[in-house]
Amino acid sequence: MIDLTMNEANLKRAVEMARRRNVVIPTFRQMKDPERCTPAFMKERLRATGLWDVDPANLFRITWKNEPTKTGGLFGPVNALELPSALTGVDARIIALVGKWFPTGAHKVGASFACLVPRLVTGQFDPTRQKAVWPSTGNYCRGGAYNAQLLGCDSIAILPEGMSRERFEWLETVAGEIIATPGTESDVKEIYDKTWELRRTRDDVMIFNQFEEMGNHLWHYEVTGHAMEDLLHKVLGPGDRFAGVTVTSGSGGTTACGDYLKEVFPTAKLAVGEALQCPTLLENGFGSHRIEGIGDKHVPWVHNVKNTDMVIAVDDEDSMGFIRLCNEPEGVRYLESLGLEKDCLDQLPLMGISGAANVLMAVKMAKYYELTSRDVVLTVFTDSMEMYGSRLREMGEERGRPYSERDAAVDHARHVLGVRTDNLLELSYTEKKRIHNLKYYTWVEQQGKTSEELNAQWYDDGYWAGIHRMADAIDERIDDFNRRTGLLG
């Protein structure tokens, strides 16, 4: 459960800081339905605020329903892009929620918010005396540092030294301190080791570990899950079927959207992906890869494995070839020749590297289940190509020659159309439990969890349901915090 124990002394200082900084904190209900629930005075503030501005008003843009504009936008329908069959090679309709239109340009700003705010509004975290530590393989520490700055908290970002240059450059503008740990995308244990070092050596830090913080799970269950439901009600016609959702494992948080969707659409499948070069869920394996943002070599504590139907491994070469196809000028011209419309072509840069992996998972799911044009598969563009321009340049330098239309045709045929149903496992009860049991070695042996709670995650039906019911209780604490600041008028 998410601890909502009150500390009145710390809370008093947090309220005073929020009052001085003119900070009003949004609730889960406002993030789910911002048009109806956002106060009128806050909408006026947003009309004068840029999407990525370091302004507390942007807390109210932690939603999938922002107007897709960089300045002054309010709210509208769920931001999403449907990918045509000419691109994906399958009849099934693949539709991706778009993370670009969150503050920071990535949906992790929501997960980090839901980890920080419950402790802030209960007084467990004192922003005047403590620094918020954000261990991450990329976007989570960006979102955490950003939210912390909006709320007046100092922060420490921890991420592998091998992540994209753009990530580090952006972090320098918001994080009080940046710690680069050894390795790349898949080296999560090194991040954990650094957080334990900080716990032992500093008394001014609080760790917000997305891989174990149930606020991460709850935010995606409540906000992402409801956004997907809203989208499906708009796109499903008579006789259409929601087949399922595909997301990479990462911190495990986004998988919670599947928990929600299965309650609304009981026949839907949840497929969870990883890099073929590091097949932890698929084969208990390890390795390194280039799909930034899906840290692995372990099973996140917040992943409800029992609710997962399929594991899919994606070759990182396919993800990299896919983004190059969609972002090189010759690639775009090639796709135009296939009949893709300009509006779609212009939006393809909304798909970052992990988003490409999510789409390829959807392609694999569609082929495995022999889905038709009456089937819809949802997935997520967690971030956009704004964070990966350096990766495109690196691929160009490696090849040593300009990207051609012939290269585009080869990449499309090999890395998208040629994707098959290998390295995929439809999970039996035994396979689900095998993956769940892997949590023991990370979380009980290394990170201080108990085997009793590990068993509760598997055997106690009320464990996850109890977490899912906590949004209203957290909203009550947020409402009380806002009343104490006196900023609601």
C-alpha positions in Angstrom: 0.0 0.0 0.0 1.0 3.6 -0.4 1.7 5.0 3.1 -0.4 8.1 3.9 0.7 8.5 7.5 0.8 12.3 8.4 3.7 14.2 9.7 2.3 17.6 10.7 5.5 19.4 11.4 6.9 18.6 7.9 3.6 19.3 6.3 3.4 22.8 7.8 6.8 23.6 6.1 5.7 22.1 2.8 2.4 24.0 2.8 4.3 27.3 3.5 6.7 26.6 0.7 3.8 25.9 -1.7 2.1 29.1 -0.6 5.2 31.2 -1.3 5.7 29.5 -4.7 2.0 29.7 -5.7 1.8 25.9 -6.1 -1.5 24.2 -6.4 -1.3 20.4 -6.8 -3.6 18.6 -9.1 -5.6 15.5 -8.1 -5.9 12.1 -9.9 -9.4 13.1 -11.0 -8.1 16.3 -12.6 -5.3 14.4 -14.5 -8.0 12.0 -15.8 -10.5 14.7 -16.8 -8.6 18.0 -17.0 -11.2 19.8 -19.1 -14.0 19.3 -16.6 -12.0 19.3 -13.4 -9.3 22.0 -13.8 -10.1 25.3 -12.0 -10.9 28.2 -14.2 -8.1 30.3 -12.7 -5.6 27.6 -13.5 -6.7 27.4 -17.1 -6.0 31.2 -17.3 -2.5 30.6 -16.0 -1.9 27.8 -18.5 -2.9 30.1 -21.4 0.3 32.1 -20.7 2.5 29.1 -20.0 4.7 27.1 -22.3 4.4 23.3 -22.2 8.0 22.8 -20.9 8.2 26.0 -18.8 9.4 25.5 -15.3 6.2 26.9 -13.9 4.1 25.2 -11.2 1.0 25.7 -13.4 2.4 22.9 -15.6 1.5 20.4 -12.9 -2.0 20.6 -14.3 -0.6 19.4 -17.7 0.3 16.0 -16.3 -2.3 14.4 -18.4 -2.6 12.6 -21.8 -5.2 15.2 -22.8 -3.1 18.3 -23.4 -3.6 20.3 -26.6 -0.7 19.3 -28.8 0.9 22.8 -28.8 4.1 24.1 -27.2 2.6 27.3 -25.7 -0.7 28.2 -24.2 -2.7 25.0 -24.9 -5.4 23.7 -22.7 -7.1 20.3 -23.0 -8.8 18.1 -25.6 -9.0 14.4 -26.5 -6.3 11.9 -25.7 -3.2 12.5 -27.8 -2.8 9.5 -30.0 -1.6 8.4 -33.5 -2.9 5.5 -35.5 -0.3 3.9 -37.7 -1.4 2.8 -41.2 -1.2 -0.8 -42.3 1.1 0.3 -45.2 3.7 1.1 -42.4 3.1 -1.8 -40.0 2.3 -4.5 -42.5 -0.6 -5.9 -40.5 -4.4 -5.5 -40.8 -4.9 -4.8 -37.1 -5.3 -1.1 -36.2 -2.3 -0.1 -34.1 -2.9 3.1 -32.1 -0.3 4.7 -29.8 -0.8 7.2 -27.0 1.6 10.1 -27.5 3.8 11.2 -24.6 5.4 14.1 -26.4 2.7 16.5 -25.2 3.5 16.1 -21.5 5.7 18.6 -19.8 9.3 17.4 -20.4 8.0 15.6 -23.5 7.7 12.2 -21.8 4.9 10.4 -19.8 7.3 9.6 -16.9 6.5 13.0 -15.5 3.2 11.5 -14.4 4.8 8.5 -12.7 7.3 10.6 -10.8 4.5 13.0 -9.7 2.6 10.1 -8.2 5.6 8.9 -6.3 6.5 12.3 -4.9 3.2 14.0 -4.1 1.7 11.4 -1.6 4.8 11.9 0.6 4.7 15.7 0.1 1.1 16.2 1.0 1.3 13.9 4.1 4.5 15.6 5.4 6.6 12.5 5.0 8.9 14.4 2.7 10.2 17.8 3.8 11.1 19.9 0.7 12.9 22.5 2.9 15.3 19.9 4.4 15.5 16.9 2.0 16.5 16.3 -1.6 14.4 14.0 -3.8 16.5 11.3 -5.4 15.4 10.0 -8.8 17.1 6.7 -9.8 16.3 6.0 -13.5 17.5 4.9 -16.9 16.3 8.1 -18.4 13.0 9.8 -18.5 11.9 9.2 -14.9 14.7 11.2 -13.4 13.9 13.9 -16.0 10.3 14.0 -14.9 11.2 13.7 -11.2 13.7 16.6 -11.3 11.2 18.7 -13.2 8.3 18.0 -10.8 10.6 18.6 -7.9 11.6 22.0 -9.2 8.0 23.0 -9.8 7.2 22.0 -6.2 10.2 23.8 -4.8 12.2 20.7 -4.0 15.9 20.1 -4.7 16.7 16.9 -6.5 19.4 14.4 -7.4 19.1 12.6 -10.7 20.8 9.2 -11.1 21.1 7.5 -14.5 23.6 5.4 -16.5 26.5 7.3 -18.1 25.7 5.7 -21.5 22.3 7.4 -22.0 21.8 9.9 -24.8 23.6 13.2 -24.6 20.2 15.1 -24.9 19.1 13.6 -21.6 22.1 14.9 -19.7 22.0 18.3 -21.3 18.3 18.7 -20.4 18.8 17.5 -16.8 21.5 20.1 -16.3 18.7 22.7 -16.5 16.5 21.3 -13.7 18.4 18.9 -11.5 20.4 20.1 -8.5 22.8 17.2 -8.9 23.4 14.6 -11.6 25.1 11.2 -10.8 26.1 9.1 -13.8 26.5 5.4 -12.9 28.6 2.9 -14.9 27.0 1.2 -17.9 24.1 1.8 -20.2 20.4 1.1 -20.5 20.3 -2.3 -18.9 22.6 -1.6 -16.0 19.9 -1.0 -13.3 21.7 -2.7 -10.3 24.4 0.0 -10.5 21.7 2.6 -10.0 20.4 0.7 -7.0 23.9 0.5 -5.5 24.2 4.2 -5.8 20.9 4.8 -4.0 22.0 2.6 -1.1 25.3 4.5 -0.9 23.3 7.8 -0.6 21.1 6.3 2.1 24.1 5.2 4.1 26.1 8.4 3.7 23.6 11.3 3.7 20.7 12.2 6.0 19.3 14.8 3.6 17.9 12.5 0.9 14.7 10.6 0.2 14.8 7.9 -2.5 11.9 7.7 -5.0 12.6 4.5 -6.7 10.2 4.1 -9.6 10.8 0.3 -9.8 9.3 -0.2 -6.3 7.1 2.9 -5.7 3.4 1.9 -6.0 2.6 5.5 -7.0 4.1 4.7 -10.3 1.7 1.7 -10.7 -1.3 3.7 -9.5 -0.7 6.6 -11.8 -0.7 4.4 -14.9 -3.7 2.3 -13.6 -5.7 5.5 -13.0 -4.5 8.0 -15.6 -3.1 6.0 -18.5 -5.7 3.2 -18.1 -8.6 5.7 -18.2 -7.1 7.6 -21.1 -6.9 4.3 -23.1 -10.5 3.6 -22.2 -11.6 7.0 -23.4 -9.7 6.5 -26.7 -11.2 3.1 -27.2 -14.7 4.4 -26.8 -14.0 6.8 -29.6 -12.3 4.5 -32.1 -14.2 1.2 -31.7 -17.0 0.8 -34.1 -19.8 -1.8 -34.1 -18.2 -5.3 -34.4 -14.7 -4.0 -33.5 -12.7 -5.6 -30.7 -10.0 -4.3 -28.4 -7.4 -7.1 -28.7 -4.9 -5.8 -26.1 -2.1 -3.4 -25.2 1.7 -3.7 -25.6 4.2 -2.0 -23.4 7.9 -2.5 -22.7 8.7 -3.6 -19.1 10.8 -0.6 -18.1 10.0 0.3 -14.5 6.9 -1.9 -14.7 4.6 1.1 -14.1 2.9 1.3 -17.5 1.9 -2.3 -17.3 -0.7 -1.2 -14.8 -2.8 0.2 -17.6 -3.4 -3.4 -18.5 -4.7 -4.1 -15.0 -7.3 -1.4 -15.6 -8.2 -2.3 -19.1 -8.7 -6.0 -18.2 -11.4 -4.9 -15.8 -13.3 -3.0 -18.6 -12.4 -5.4 -21.5 -12.0 -8.8 -19.8 -10.8 -10.5 -23.0 -8.0 -8.1 -23.7 -4.4 -9.2 -23.6 -1.5 -7.5 -21.9 1.9 -8.0 -23.6 5.1 -6.9 -21.9 8.2 -6.4 -23.9 12.0 -6.2 -23.5 15.1 -6.1 -25.7 16.1 -9.4 -27.3 19.6 -8.6 -26.2 18.6 -8.7 -22.6 15.8 -11.3 -22.4 15.2 -11.3 -18.6 11.4 -12.1 -18.7 11.7 -14.4 -21.6 14.8 -16.5 -20.7 16.0 -15.2 -17.3 18.7 -13.7 -19.4 20.9 -10.6 -19.3 22.8 -8.3 -21.6 23.1 -4.8 -23.0 21.0 -3.1 -25.7 20.1 0.3 -27.2 16.4 0.7 -26.5 16.7 3.6 -24.1 14.2 3.8 -21.2 13.4 0.2 -20.6 15.9 -0.7 -17.9 16.0 -4.5 -17.2 17.9 -7.5 -15.8 15.2 -7.7 -13.1 11.5 -7.8 -12.6 10.1 -4.5 -11.2 8.4 -4.7 -7.8 5.4 -2.7 -9.2 4.8 -5.2 -12.1 1.7 -7.3 -11.4 3.1 -10.3 -13.3 0.0 -12.5 -12.7 -2.0 -10.1 -15.0 0.5 -10.4 -17.9 -0.5 -12.6 -20.8 2.5 -12.5 -23.1 6.2 -11.6 -23.1 7.7 -10.3 -26.4 11.4 -9.6 -27.0 12.3 -7.0 -29.7 15.6 -6.9 -31.4 17.2 -3.5 -30.7 18.4 -3.4 -34.3 14.8 -3.4 -35.4 13.9 -0.5 -33.1 16.9 1.5 -34.4 16.2 0.7 -38.0 12.5 1.7 -37.5 13.3 5.1 -36.1 15.8 5.8 -38.8 13.3 4.9 -41.5 10.7 7.3 -40.0 13.1 10.3 -39.5 15.6 10.4 -42.3 14.3 12.6 -45.2 14.8 9.7 -47.7 12.9 7.4 -45.4 10.0 9.8 -45.2 9.9 10.1 -49.0 9.9 6.4 -49.3 7.0 6.1 -46.9 5.1 8.8 -48.8 5.5 6.6 -51.9 3.6 3.9 -50.0 0.6 6.1 -49.6 1.2 7.5 -46.1 -0.5 10.8 -45.7 1.4 14.0 -44.8 -0.4 14.3 -41.5 0.9 10.9 -40.5 4.4 11.5 -41.8 4.7 14.7 -39.9 3.8 12.9 -36.7 6.2 10.0 -37.0 8.9 11.8 -35.0 6.5 11.6 -32.0 7.8 8.0 -31.7 11.1 7.6 -29.8 13.2 4.4 -29.6 11.1 2.6 -26.9 8.0 3.7 -28.8 9.3 2.0 -31.9 9.8 -1.2 -29.8 6.2 -0.9 -28.5 4.9 -0.7 -32.0 7.0 -3.7 -33.1 5.5 -5.6 -30.2 2.0 -4.7 -31.4 3.0 -6.0 -34.8 4.1 -9.3 -33.3 0.9 -9.6 -31.2 -1.2 -9.0 -34.3 0.6 -11.6 -36.3 0.6 -14.2 -33.4 -3.2 -13.8 -32.8 -4.0 -13.4 -36.5 -5.8 -10.1 -35.9 -7.9 -8.5 -38.5 -8.9 -5.0 -39.4 -11.7 -5.2 -36.8 -9.1 -5.5 -34.0 -7.4 -2.7 -32.2 -4.1 -2.9 -30.4 -3.0 0.0 -28.2 0.5 1.0 -27.3 2.5 4.0 -26.1 5.0 6.5 -27.5 6.7 7.2 -24.1 8.7 10.0 -25.6 9.7 11.5 -29.0 12.7 11.8 -31.2 13.6 15.1 -29.5 15.7 13.0 -27.1 17.5 11.0 -29.8 18.8 13.3 -32.5 22.4 12.2 -31.5 21.5 8.6 -32.0 20.4 9.3 -35.6 23.7 11.1 -36.2 25.6 8.2 -34.7 23.9 5.7 -37.0 24.7 7.9 -40.0 28.3 8.0 -39.0 28.5 4.3 -38.5 27.2 3.6 -42.0 29.5 6.2 -43.5 27.2 7.3 -46.4 24.0 9.2 -46.8 20.7 7.4 -46.2 19.1 6.5 -49.5 15.6 5.5 -50.6 17.0 2.0 -51.1 18.2 2.0 -47.5 14.7 3.0 -46.5 13.1 0.1 -48.5 15.5 -2.4 -46.9 14.9 -1.0 -43.4 11.1 -1.2 -43.8 11.3 -4.7 -45.2 13.7 -6.0 -42.6 12.9 -4.2 -39.4 9.1 -3.7 -39.7 7.5 -5.9 -42.3 9.9 -8.7 -41.6 9.2 -8.9 -37.9 7.9 -12.4 -37.0 6.5 -14.2 -34.0 9.8 -15.5 -32.8 11.1 -14.6 -29.3 7.6 -14.4 -28.0 5.9 -16.4 -25.2 2.2 -16.7 -24.4 2.4 -17.1 -20.6 0.9 -20.1 -18.9 0.2 -20.0 -15.1 3.6 -21.6 -14.5 5.5 -19.2 -16.7 3.9 -16.2 -15.0 4.9 -17.6 -11.6 8.5 -18.2 -12.9 8.8 -14.6 -13.9 7.2 -13.4 -10.6 9.6 -15.5 -8.6 12.5 -13.7 -10.2 11.5 -10.7 -8.0 12.9 -12.6 -5.0 16.6 -12.2 -6.1 16.4 -8.5 -6.6 13.9 -7.3 -4.0 14.1 -9.7 -1.1 17.8 -10.6 -1.3 19.1 -7.2 -2.3 16.6 -4.4 -1.7 15.0 -5.2 1.7 11.5 -6.5 0.7 10.0 -9.4 2.5 9.0 -12.8 1.1 5.6 -12.4 2.8 4.8 -9.4 0.7 6.2 -11.1 -2.4 3.8 -13.9 -1.8 1.0 -11.5 -1.1 1.5 -10.0 -4.6 0.9 -13.5 -6.1 -1.7 -15.1 -3.8 -3.7 -12.2 -2.2 -6.3 -10.9 -4.7 -6.7 -7.9 -2.4 -3.1 -6.8 -2.7 -3.3 -5.0 -6.1 -6.9 -4.2 -5.7 -6.1 -2.3 -2.5 -3.5 -0.2 -4.3 -5.9 0.5 -7.2 -8.5 1.9 -4.6 -6.0 4.5 -3.2 -6.5 7.3 -5.7 -9.5 8.8 -3.8 -7.6 8.8 -0.5 -4.6 10.5 -2.1 -6.9 13.1 -3.7 -8.4 13.8 -0.2 -4.8 14.6 1.0 -4.1 16.7 -2.0 -7.4 18.7 -1.5 -6.5 19.2 2.1 -3.0 20.4 1.2 -4.4 22.9 -1.3 -6.9 24.2 1.2 -4.1 24.8 3.7 -2.2 26.9 1.3 -5.2 29.2 0.8 -4.5 29.4 -3.0 -7.8 28.1 -4.1 -9.6 31.3 -3.4 
